[in-house]
Amino acid sequence: MSQSTLSEKLRALRKKSRYTQEDISRKLNIQRQTYCNYENDARTPPLETVVALAEIYHVSVDYLVRDAAAASDSEPGRSSHEKKLLSEFSALSFNKQKEVIEFIQFKKQLPD
């Protein structure tokens, strides 16, 4: 999701998780139209809502609110390959991140 806005990330995460806007609005205890406004970039959710959304989607608040380009620029020592890997990794759920780490540890034990 290069240069994705919060609204684009929310929509993509919701669809990836197979939730409806109604599902998420119920989890947040808000009206569906309010959540729809977040996805349409018509309103910015308050911080406590962003935190709740990060928990629902199992991502960090940093992932939701940081622009991908700004995140890449803030790490000048990283190659584009490393930046891409970190971006993809941070988009995974916590459980999938654990699986990736376990896979990497396994692969490090194998001969080249």
Secondary structure, DSSP 8 states (H G I E B T S, - for coil): -TT--HHHHHHHHHHHTT--HHHHHHHHTS-HHHHHHHHTTSS---HHHHHHHHHHHT--HHHHHS-HHHHHHT-TTS-HHHHHHHHHHHTS-HHHHHHHHHHHHHHHHS--
